[in-house]
Amino acid sequence: MAIQLENRLVPIQIRERIRKELEQFPTYRFMNEEDQKRYSGACSDFGFRDIKALNVPLGNFNLAKILFLNNNLGIRTACLPDLDLIKDNNTYTTWPILLKDNVKTPAVLIRSATDYNPETDYLAKQVSEIAEIKKFPCPFIIEGLKLKIDTMSPSGISFEKGERFKVIDAPDFAYENSRKPFSRVKPNYRIDWDIRNIPSNQIRTIVTRGFGLSTIYQSWCTLETGHRVSFLSLLYSEGRIWVIENAESEK
């Protein structure tokens, strides 16, 4: 849990040093009405006005909105390691409330260049080509996918490389680990399986599958790399978008 300085007798010199050190780290908050206005305006300005998958109001989200915010508009939202830091800064009693239903992250997980649903199959082929992945010795997490208009795509949009495009080996997300308990996801997307010192009511479980392209989302008790028929557009009305901002190290 975060340590509060307000009621502590800390000398001003130390307070100033702590303040400067804290400024190196991002802050987190919920997406607000101002963010939503920027999002809606950008969808129109960038030519996405008629894309149904992006017609998403405040308080709702899908993968298309999350990727557009991050890689088309530049509003960074929480990734899996960020969510663990949010958990660390709050008590476990408030953490389920903060995460509410689930949080979708601005990345996809790919295990093969094919999938059984036409939309996801089209996007899986495209992602494997963009990422130049010809073989799949392990799953890969892909960050930095920017949305583009694509009349060949079933949803009318697809992917291209954004400024922060990154391909990350993710062997811990393999199907063999599905239903396995864990404690946290590290910044390199390796999973800490050590649950010996974790209270039983704080242990989470990973749920994953063996092939295709998946979204990545987390609730207070599970981490899921799920597949949905409407890969980009499936709308969640219960959940949160965490905005990450003000990191001096990212400027």
Secondary structure, DSSP 8 states (H G I E B T S, - for coil): -----TTS---HHHHHHHHHHHTTS-EEEE--HHHHHHHHHHHHHTT-TT-GGG---TT-B-HHHHHIIIIII---B--HHHHHHHHHTS-TTTHHHHH-S-EEEEEEEES-S--SSHHHHHHHHHHHHHTT----SS-EEEEEEEEEE-TTSTTSEEEEEEEEEEEEE-GGGSGGGTTEEESEE-TTS-EE---TTS-GGG-EEEE--SSSEEEEEE-SSEEE----SSTTT--BSS---EEEE--GGG-
